């Protein structure tokens, strides 16, 4: 598994845990999941750093990011989103808005992959559509 892919999956787990604990999740490096045996090397600590960057970045910008996601929803209410869908959208929205060094196509593709792995059968298309609207709106601002 690639380093950033692993970091995004870790960030998803952190955001999901935070949602389930009603915003009281306080991570420590000890709660970051262990990498697969193939991924154990000095780069795995960089994955933890990037996952923490996403988690902390979302926390610092959550009102803006949740509004950004909400504005991109069509015929759907933000509060009605499933926890996994909301968590995937939050991590990807953070990267789209606050990580200009990451190509938007990569962010969206990785989020769709997470949606395929953790969501139901409609989640990937839903996530793709919402993130595409966020990307378009964000690029129009630049």
N, C-alpha and C positions, 0 to 999 in steps of 0.2 A: 504494500500500500504506500502511495506517495506521501511525503511529509505533510503537505498542506491538506490533502484529503483526510489523513488521520487527524489533523488538527481540527478540521471542520466537524468531523464526527464527534470528537471530544467536546468541542464547543456546543454542539447540538445536545449532547448528554447533559452538559452543565446548564444550558438554558432550560431544558426539559425538567431537570431536577429543581431548578429555581422556581419554575412555574408550579410544580407540584407542591412545593414548600411555601407557596404564596410569597415569594420574594425574600425568603429568609435563608436561602442557601448561601453558605459561606464556604467557598472552596479553599482547599489547601492543596499543595502539590501532591499530598498523599491521597487525595480523592480522584486525581486524574487516573484514568484507566491505564493499565500496563499495556505497552505495545505488544503486538504479536511477536513471536520469536524472530521472525524475519526482519522486524523493524527495530530491534534492540541495538542501538548504537548511539553515538553522540548526537545524531540528528533528532532522535526522539525527544530530547529535551527542548529542541527548537520547536517541535510540534506543540509541546505543552505551553511554550511561551506564546505561540500564535493563537492557540485556543484561549488562553487567558486574555490576550489582547481583544479577541472578538467578544468574549463574555464581559469583560470590564468596559469595553467600548459601547456595547449595547446598554449596559447598566447606566452609563453616564449620559446616554442619548436616547433612553427608552421612550420618553414622551414623543419626541420628534419622529423616531423610527416607527413607533406604533401608529402614529398619525399618518405617516407616509404609506404604511401598509394599508391602513384603513381606507385612505383616499384611493388606493389602487384596486380595491375590491369592487367588483361589479355584482350587484344584486345579492350581496352577502354582508353580514354584520361581523365586525372584528371579534366581538365577544362570542360568536357562535362557532368560530374556528376551533378545530380540535387542537389539543395541546401540542401534538407533534407538528401539525401544519404551521401553527403559530411560531413554534420554535425554529423550524426550518426557515420560514420567511424572515424572522428576526435576524438570524445569523447572516443570511444572504443580503438583506436590506442594509445591514451594517457595512458589509463589504462593498456593496454597490455605491453607497453614499460616502464612506470614509476611507476606502482603500483604493485610491486612484491607480496604484501600481498593479492591481489585479484586473485583468481584462474582464469586462462584464460578461462576456460569453462563457468564461471559465467559471465565474461565480454562479451563473444560472445553471450551467451544466452540472456542476457539483451539487447544487441544491436539488436538482431534478433526480440525480443519482441517490441522494439521501432520501428523497421522497419515495423513490422506487423501493428502497430497502426498508424504510420504516413506516411509510404511509399505506393507505389503502389503494385500490386500483385507480381511483380518480385523482389522487394527490399529485402525481407528477405533472399532469396537464394543468391542473389548477395552479400549482406553484410556478410553473413556467409562464403562464399567462400573467399572474400578478407581478412577478419579477420583471417581465418584459415591460409592463406598464411603468413600474418604478424606474427602470433603466431609461426609458424614453423621456419620462418627466425630468429625471435628474440630468440627462444629457442636454435637454432643452434649456436648463438653467445655466449651463456652462457657457 
